[in-house]
Structure formats: structure tokens, C-alpha cells
Amino acid sequence: MSTLTARHRRDDVETVEEEDERGETTVEPRAVGRIAARAAREVDGVAADVTAKATVDGDVTTLDIRLPVAYPAPIHGTADRVRAHLLGRTTELTGLRTQRVDITIALPPAEPPKRRVR
């Protein structure tokens, strides 16, 4: 297995650092959850009240999404589109491989009653 290296040139001196010498980037589960919730809202038919929780283990994440589906969007189709979107989009935005997306369908927020004019 090859390791990545970074080359830096400063004052005509070139240094080479191994990947392990540069440090590591950690993405907190709370940040991953917020990113996933925002990404879920990118899908048509999803109401604004999406919440997401994430677990992170190394470079792998698992998502648990509470998904309000806006009426009259089809629930099953919307959930499938959100799952597919999150598998790619969360990886793109966080660099973590999304292993699993669990979705719980929630009621969308109630609209306030319309006032009748007499």
C-alpha cells in the first residue's frame, strides 16, 4: 500500500512529508448529522423539518434521518430518492463513506388553518 506525500517548496528547499506526519482531519458526528439534514432538504418533496443523527467510526458514517415528507409527495419514492442522494452527497461533503441510511418518516408540520372571511 502506498502512502500519500505532500511536497512543499519554500526558500528553494523542498521537503516531503508523509501523510501521517501532517495530522488527521476529524469530522464530528454532530457536523455530519447537520450536513446530512441539509443535503436531504435538497430532494424534492422533503419538508424543512429534517433532523439527522450520525455515528462515525473511522472513515465510515451511519445516518439516522427523521424525514417529513410534504403532501402530496409519494412517501416511498421520496425516501428512496433521499437515501440515494445522501449516500453520495454526504460522502462528497464530508469525505466519509456512508455505510447506511436509516429513514423514519415523520408527519410534516401542520399548516395553520386558513381564516375565513365573512
Secondary structure, DSSP 4 states (H G I P E B T S, - for coil): ----EEEEEETTEEEEEEGGGS------HHHHHHHHHHHHTTSTTB-S--EEEEEEETTEEEEEEEEEBPTTS-HHHHHHHHHHHHHHHHHHHHS-EEEEEEEEEEPPPPPPPPPPP-
